[in-house]
Amino acid sequence: MDKRSLEHVARRFREAEARTEILRQELAAAIRQADVDDVTQKDICDATGYTRQQVRRIVLAGEPETDAES
């Protein structure tokens, strides 16, 4: 493995990481939308392979914060 080949593999890895992050955000948005559309948590878990706790965290992370001083 020479330096140029190593740089090429490292660059491909960084590109894959960036694509993965974009897809993770798209999936989180889709999970939140499914929740809004009243898809059952069980169906969301079945479709994504996520646990109920992971789904709850994603849904709650997308909810707007309430102002406690209101």
N, C-alpha and C positions, 0 to 999 in steps of 0.2 A: 504494500500500500504506500503510494507516494503522497506527498503533501497535496498535490492538485486533486487527486482522487479523494482524499480525506476531506478536503474543502467541499468538493462536490456532494459527497454524502451528507456532510454537516449542513449544507445549504438546503438540500432536499428535506432533511429532518426538520429544520426550522420552518420551511414552507408548510410541511405537514402539520406542525404544531399550530401555525396560524390558521390553517383550514379547519383544524379540529376545534379551535376556540370559536370560530365563526359558526360552525355547525352546532356546537354546544349551546351557544346563545340562541340560535334558531330553534333548537329543540326545546329549550326552556320557554321561549315565547309560545311555541305550539302547545306545550303542556299547560301554560297559563290560559291560553285560549280555549283549550279543551275543558278546563275547569269552568270557565265562564259559560261555555256552551253546555254545561251540565253533563259532561261525560263522567261516568263514575270513576272514582279513584282506582277501583279494581281494574277497570278497562285501561286506564292510563298506565297503570303498573304493568299489565299484560303486554301492552303495545310497546313500552319502552324498556322493560326489564328492570326498571327502577323499583326500589322498595317504597312502601307507603310513606315512610319518613322522608325519603329523598323527594318524593312528589310534594309533600306538605312544605318542605323547605323551599322548593322552587316556587310554588304558588305564593307562599308568604313573602318571599323576597321580591315578588313583583307587585305586591300591594302597596299603595301609597301610604306613607306614614301619616298618622293623625297627630294634630297639634294638641298637646296636652293642656296648653294654656287657653284654648278656645272656650 
